[in-house]
Each structure stands twice: as C-alpha cells, then as structure tokens.
Amino acid sequence: MNKNWFIDACVIIYFMEANGDKGEILRNRISTHLQKDGIISVSRLSCLECRVLPLRRGDSVLVARYSQFFALPHLRIIELTPEVIEVATELRVRYPLRTPDALQAACSLQVKADKFLTGDKQFKSVQELSVELV
C-alpha cells in the first residue's frame, strides 16, 4: 500500500462535500488509507482554497468540518517554503500549470508522496508525479 498520499484541494472538497457515489467512494478510500496508518499530505494553499466558499456563504458548520479535517492526526500540512516556491517556479517553466497547481505539485514533490490524487487531468503532464485522477 502507498503510505503517503498527497491530495489536491479539489479532492478534499469532494471528500468533504460530494454527494452520491463519487463522494462515498472517495471517503471510504481515504478513511481506509488513514486506518491503515497511511499519511495524507496537503498544501497550506488547500487550507485557503477549501474554506473560501463556505466562509463566503457563512456556512459555519462546513467551516468547522474543514477545521476538523485539517487537524486530523495523520494529516500533514506542507508549508509554502522558499524551496517549494523554487520547485513550483521550475514546474511552471516546464509544464502548462497555473501557479496554484504548480504549488500543489511542488508540495507533493517536497514530501516525496507516493501518489498525487486530483480531479485535474492537467497534472498528468507532470512526469515527476504519480498522478491518480479521482
């Protein structure tokens, strides 16, 4: 089993908010990964991206659920350090990524994630990542 999964902000949003089969499958998969002592890594940028809409809508229940998610014991938040910024810059030069996507990819590379879960097929172009589309 892969021990360290990096999950993109869109996957966190699916995990927290998606109804139906897609959300349920993702919740089961991530929960099982965590129960087997797997690690989930996310970027500090995801903390921003995931909370903007619930805060804008005044949805305090969902904001609280995101706070609980980002406090999970097996979850690592990767900071946007100067090293991450440098790698993100290099990724933007080599691949057709927007700045937020380059930052996500750089954070994943920083922690040497075994798997990069995302809903954005643009990440498939980044050869350094082991991308899995959800």
N, C-alpha and C positions, 0 to 999 in steps of 0.2 A: 504494500500500500504506500502511496505517496504520503510523506509526513508533513510537508509544508506546502499548503496551497495559498497562492495569492489570489484574492478575489477583487475584481474591479467593482467600482461603485454601482454599476447597473445590476450586478449580481446581488449585491447587498440589498438593493431596492426590491428586486424580485423576491429575495429571501424574506424580506420584511413585509412586503405589500401585495405580492401577486396572489390572486385567487386562482382556483382551478388546478388542473393537473401540473402545470409548469411550476407553480409556486410550491405545491405539495412535494413534488419530486425533488426539487432543489432543497427544501427544508429538511427532508429526510436524508438526503445525501450529505449535506453539510453537518447535520446533527450526528449522523453515523461516523463521519470523519472525526469529529471532536470527541465522541465517546470512545474512539479507538486511539486516543491520545494524539491525534493529528493536530497540527497547528494551522491556524488561519492567520494570514498576514494581510493587512490593508494599509493603504497610504493615509497620511493625515489629510490629504486632499479629499478622500472619500468621506471623512467626517463632515466636511463642509458640504460636499455635493449631495449627500443623502438627507441632510437636515434642512436645506433651504426651503423646499416646497412645504413640508409640514409646518415649519416656523412661519412662513408667509401666510399659510391658511389658518394659523392659530390652532393647529391640531396638537394640543399638549400631550394627548395620550400617545400618539405616534412618536413625538419627540422623545418622550420618556422611554418608549420601546427601543428607539435608536440608542439612547444613552445606555440602556442595559446591554444592548448588543455590543457596543464599543467597549464595554467593561468586562466582557467575557474573559475568564482566566486563561484560556488557550488562544486568545486573540492578541496578535502583536500589531501595534500601530507603528508604521515606518515613517519617520520624520523626513521632511524635505530639507535634507542637509546640503551643504555645498557639493559634496560628492554626488548626491542624487541629481542635483541640478546639472552638473557637468555631464553625467551619463545621459540625462534627458536631452541635453543640447546635442550630443553626438547622435542620439537616436533620431532627433528631428532632422538632422542633416542627411542621414542615411535612408530614412523611411518616411512615407507620407502620413505622418502623425501630427495631430494637433497638439499644442502644448500640454493640456491636461492628460492626454493619452500618453505622451512621452514621459510625463512624470509618473504615471501609473506603472508603465513598463520599467522605468528606471528603479522604482521602489521594489518591484518584483525581482529584478536582477540583483539589487543590493542584498536581498536576503536569500538569494540562490533558491528561489521557490521551485519545487518540483513540477508544479502545474500552475498555469495562469488561467483562471476561469473568468470568462467575459461573455457578453452578448454581442460584442462589436467585432465583426469579421475583419476589420482593418488591422487588428493585432496579428492576424495570421501572417502578415508580411514580415514581422519581426522575427528573424531567424533565431535569435538568442533565447526566445521564449518558447516554452512548451504550452501552447495555447489550446484550450478546450472551450469551444463555443457551447453555451447553455441556452 
